[in-house]
Amino acid sequence: MESNDQNSEIPSGTTKKAIDRFKNLQQKEIHIQSIFDGIISKKPAALSKGITLIESTQEEHTIKAQQLIEKCLPYANDSIRIGITGVPGVGKSTFIEALGNLLIQEGKKVAVLAIDPSSTISGGSILGDKTRMEVLVRSPKAYIRPSPSGNSLGGVAQKTRESIILCEAAGYDVIIIETVGVGQSETAVHGMVDFFLLLKLAGAGDELQGIKRGIIEMADAIVINKADGDNKNRAQEAKNQFRKALHMYPTPQSNWSPEVLSCSALQEEGITTIWDMIQKYHQLTTTNGFFNSNRATQNKFWLLQTIDNQLKNSFYNNPTIKKILSQQIEAIQQHKITPFAAANYLLKLSKTHNSS
């Protein structure tokens, strides 16, 4: 009976090839609907399938991923997005696990999108955050997704922002994004979170490295980690140094004065104070309107960024450009043409090819 209903939707006189295409389209829609239903039903397996679909670079998967995102959008945006960065070895994973465990104790659901460095051989994640968050990963209220950074700038996974939408649709109250902390990814992550936290170390030469205008200006808070044992005094000294550094910068648009705190993630000391601070920030920015205006600004940024990326991909995937590009590079190396003239020629060629 179901088969007859489906066939009745196909116009009479339709060729077999068109009928097969129509049925395949129906199957794709059912597949997307199944994943979507699982996501809003708060099933982690469906969420994983959805994020895998988003991360795929295949063209047909990209189309289906956009359909899934559009379905999830009305259920998204109801979370606090926290970006956490710091140099390797600062204890990001230990800190995130301590914070995540605290949030779960308060009845919240936590999703962690951890951007791992990629293996140059297999392309897979190297650090394996799930193995480094042994307690958090066992909680049914936690979802941890390590994603290989691939070739994206500074180690930021290309599809992280879309993954946030799916996590929110799945009912996660707090979304934590961990960067690889290699120096370039912070700007991209800052553009997709509500609160940006910089983890630092004391007594490891990290104080001077951290006093850089760009990263300090982006941070809503600086937290000195591993403030325990013999390191407590050094942590206090580091706090004083960073507080002095923050006085050099103007008050951000949020009207929030960035704070400097310390903690021991390993001993789970100071974590409650940090979460209280994040809640204060959320309350302030929600009241003064910055929270929503900041997300609107981020949406505009990612619109333009997506256009740039798609234009770039379209250009380099053009078969004609692929062929001519190598010829132009060879001509440049032989000093027959300048890089600027070659670029203009290729761009005009691409424009002509697209309009034909």
C-alpha positions in Angstrom: 0.0 0.0 0.0 2.9 2.4 0.9 4.5 1.6 -2.4 1.4 2.5 -4.3 1.1 5.8 -2.4 4.7 6.7 -3.4 4.1 5.8 -7.0 0.9 7.8 -7.2 3.0 10.9 -6.5 5.0 10.3 -9.7 3.5 12.0 -12.8 2.2 9.7 -15.6 4.6 9.3 -18.5 7.7 9.7 -16.4 10.7 7.7 -17.6 12.2 4.8 -15.6 15.3 6.8 -15.0 13.4 9.8 -13.6 11.3 7.4 -11.4 14.5 5.9 -10.0 15.8 9.4 -9.3 12.6 10.3 -7.6 12.7 7.2 -5.4 16.4 7.9 -4.5 15.4 11.4 -3.5 12.6 10.0 -1.3 15.1 7.7 0.4 17.5 10.6 1.1 14.7 12.6 2.7 13.7 9.6 4.8 17.4 9.2 5.8 17.7 12.8 6.9 14.4 12.7 8.7 15.5 9.7 10.6 18.7 11.4 11.7 16.8 14.5 12.6 14.2 12.6 14.6 17.0 10.9 16.5 18.8 14.2 17.2 15.7 16.0 18.7 15.0 12.8 20.6 18.4 13.3 22.2 20.0 10.2 20.9 23.8 10.5 20.8 24.2 7.9 18.0 22.0 10.1 15.7 24.0 13.2 16.7 27.2 11.4 15.8 25.7 10.4 12.4 24.7 14.0 11.8 28.1 15.4 12.6 29.8 12.8 10.5 27.5 13.9 7.6 28.5 17.5 8.2 32.2 16.7 8.2 32.0 14.8 4.9 33.5 16.5 1.9 31.4 14.6 -0.7 29.1 16.9 -2.6 26.0 14.8 -2.1 26.6 14.6 1.6 27.0 18.4 1.7 23.6 18.9 0.3 22.0 16.4 2.8 24.0 18.0 5.6 22.5 21.4 4.8 19.0 19.9 4.8 19.7 18.5 8.2 21.0 21.8 9.6 18.0 23.6 8.3 15.7 21.2 10.1 17.7 21.6 13.4 17.9 25.4 13.3 14.5 26.0 15.0 15.7 23.8 17.9 19.1 25.5 18.2 20.6 28.6 19.9 19.5 27.6 23.4 22.9 27.1 25.1 26.0 28.7 26.4 28.9 28.2 24.0 32.3 28.3 25.7 35.7 28.3 23.8 38.7 27.1 25.7 42.2 27.5 24.4 45.8 27.3 25.7 49.2 25.9 24.7 49.6 22.1 24.6 50.3 20.8 28.1 48.3 23.5 29.9 45.7 20.9 30.9 42.8 21.8 28.7 41.3 18.3 28.7 41.6 17.9 32.5 40.0 21.3 33.0 37.2 20.5 30.6 36.5 17.2 32.3 36.4 19.0 35.7 34.1 21.7 34.4 31.9 19.2 32.6 31.5 17.0 35.7 30.5 20.1 37.7 27.9 21.1 35.2 26.5 17.5 35.1 26.1 17.6 38.8 24.0 20.7 38.4 21.8 18.8 36.0 23.1 20.2 32.8 23.9 18.3 29.6 27.4 19.1 28.2 28.8 18.6 24.7 32.5 18.9 24.0 33.7 19.5 20.5 37.5 18.9 20.8 39.6 20.0 17.8 42.5 17.5 17.6 45.6 17.9 15.5 45.4 15.7 12.4 47.7 12.9 11.5 49.5 13.7 8.3 49.4 10.0 7.4 45.8 8.9 8.2 44.1 12.3 8.6 42.6 11.2 11.9 42.8 12.7 15.4 46.0 12.3 17.3 45.3 13.3 20.9 42.1 11.3 21.4 40.2 13.4 23.9 37.8 10.6 24.8 40.7 8.7 26.3 41.8 11.8 28.2 38.3 12.4 29.7 37.7 9.0 31.2 35.1 10.1 33.8 33.2 12.6 31.7 32.9 10.2 28.7 31.0 7.7 30.8 28.3 10.1 31.7 25.0 9.8 29.8 24.6 13.6 30.0 28.0 14.2 28.3 28.8 14.0 24.6 32.5 14.2 23.5 33.4 14.5 19.8 37.1 14.7 18.9 37.3 16.0 15.3 40.6 16.0 13.3 41.5 19.5 12.3 42.5 18.6 8.8 43.8 21.4 6.6 41.7 24.1 8.1 43.3 27.2 9.5 45.1 26.8 12.8 43.6 23.4 13.4 40.0 24.5 13.6 37.7 21.9 12.2 35.9 23.3 9.2 32.4 22.2 10.3 32.6 22.9 14.0 30.0 25.7 13.8 27.4 23.5 12.1 28.1 20.8 14.7 27.2 23.3 17.4 23.7 23.7 15.9 23.2 19.9 16.0 24.4 19.7 19.6 22.0 22.4 20.6 19.1 20.7 18.8 20.0 17.5 20.7 19.4 19.4 24.0 22.9 20.1 25.3 22.9 23.1 27.6 26.6 23.9 27.4 28.7 23.5 24.3 32.5 23.5 25.0 34.9 23.9 22.1 38.5 23.1 22.7 41.2 24.3 20.3 44.5 22.7 19.7 46.1 25.9 21.0 48.7 26.4 18.2 48.2 30.1 17.9 46.0 30.5 14.8 42.8 28.8 15.7 41.8 31.2 18.5 40.3 33.8 16.2 38.0 31.3 14.4 36.8 29.8 17.7 36.3 33.2 19.3 33.9 33.9 16.4 31.6 31.0 17.3 31.4 31.1 21.1 29.8 33.3 23.7 32.6 33.1 26.3 36.3 32.7 25.4 38.5 31.3 28.2 42.3 31.3 28.0 44.1 28.7 30.1 47.7 29.5 31.2 50.4 28.0 33.3 52.6 29.6 36.0 56.3 29.0 36.4 56.7 27.6 33.0 57.6 30.7 31.0 54.0 30.9 29.9 53.3 34.3 31.4 55.3 36.4 28.9 54.1 34.2 26.0 50.5 34.9 27.0 50.8 38.7 27.2 50.1 39.3 23.5 47.7 41.9 22.4 45.5 39.7 20.2 44.9 36.8 22.5 44.4 39.0 25.6 41.9 41.2 23.8 39.8 38.2 22.8 39.8 36.5 26.3 36.8 37.0 28.5 38.8 35.3 31.3 42.3 34.1 32.0 42.6 31.0 34.2 45.9 29.9 35.7 45.7 26.2 35.8 47.7 23.7 38.0 47.6 26.1 40.9 48.4 23.4 43.5 51.3 22.2 45.7 54.5 24.2 45.2 53.0 26.0 42.3 50.4 28.0 44.3 52.6 31.0 44.9 53.8 31.1 41.3 50.1 31.0 40.2 49.3 34.0 42.4 52.2 35.9 40.9 51.0 35.0 37.4 47.5 36.2 38.3 48.9 39.6 39.4 50.9 39.9 36.1 47.9 39.1 33.9 45.6 41.5 35.9 48.1 44.3 35.3 48.2 43.4 31.6 44.4 43.5 31.3 44.4 47.1 32.6 46.2 48.2 29.4 43.3 47.3 27.3 40.0 49.2 26.9 36.7 47.7 28.2 35.3 45.4 25.5 31.9 46.0 23.8 30.2 43.6 26.2 31.0 45.9 29.1 32.4 42.9 30.8 35.7 43.3 32.7 37.8 40.2 32.0 38.7 38.4 35.1 41.9 36.4 36.1 41.3 33.3 38.3 43.3 30.3 39.2 42.4 26.6 39.6 43.7 23.1 39.9 41.7 21.1 37.4 43.4 17.9 38.5 42.2 18.4 42.1 38.9 20.1 40.9 39.6 23.2 43.0 38.4 26.6 41.8 36.1 25.1 39.1 32.9 26.3 40.8 34.2 29.9 41.0 35.0 29.8 37.3 31.5 28.5 36.4 30.0 31.2 38.6 32.0 33.8 36.7 30.7 32.5 33.3 27.2 32.7 34.6 27.8 36.3 35.7 29.0 37.1 32.2 26.0 35.4 30.6 23.6 37.4 32.9 25.3 40.7 32.2 25.5 40.3 28.4 21.9 39.0 28.2 20.7 42.0 30.1 22.6 44.6 28.1 21.8 42.9 24.8 25.4 42.1 23.8 24.7 38.3 23.9 22.2 38.4 21.1 24.0 41.1 19.1 27.3 39.2 19.3 25.6 36.1 17.9 24.1 38.2 15.1 27.6 39.5 14.3 29.0 36.0 14.3 26.3 34.8 11.9 27.2 37.6 9.5 30.9 36.7 9.7 30.2 33.0 9.0 27.9 34.0 6.1 30.8 35.9 4.4 33.3 33.2 5.4 31.2 30.5 3.8 30.8 32.5 0.6 34.6 33.0 0.5 35.2 29.3 1.1 32.8 28.1 -1.5 34.1 30.6 -4.1 37.6 29.4 -3.4 36.6 25.7 -3.6 34.7 26.3 -6.8 37.7 28.0 -8.4 40.2 25.3 -7.5 37.9 22.5 -8.4 37.2 23.9 -11.9 38.8 21.4 -14.3 39.9 24.1 -16.7 41.6 26.0 -13.8 43.3 22.8 -12.6 44.8 22.3 -16.0 45.9 26.0 -16.7 47.0 26.6 -13.1 50.0 24.3 -13.4 50.9 25.9 -16.7 50.8 29.4 -15.2 52.9 28.3 -12.2 55.6 26.9 -14.6 55.5 30.2 -16.6 56.0 32.1 -13.3 59.0 30.0 -12.4 60.5 30.6 -15.9 59.9 34.4 -15.4 57.6 34.6 -18.4 54.8 36.1 -16.4 54.3 37.8 -13.0 52.2 36.2 -10.3 49.7 39.1 -10.5 49.2 38.8 -14.2 48.8 35.0 -13.9 46.2 35.4 -11.2 44.2 38.0 -13.2 44.3 35.6 -16.2 43.0 32.7 -14.2 40.3 34.7 -12.5 39.0 36.0 -15.9 39.2 32.5 -17.3 37.1 31.2 -14.3 34.6 34.0 -14.8 34.2 33.2 -18.5 33.9 29.5 -17.8 31.2 30.0 -15.2 29.1 32.3 -17.4 29.2 30.0 -20.4 
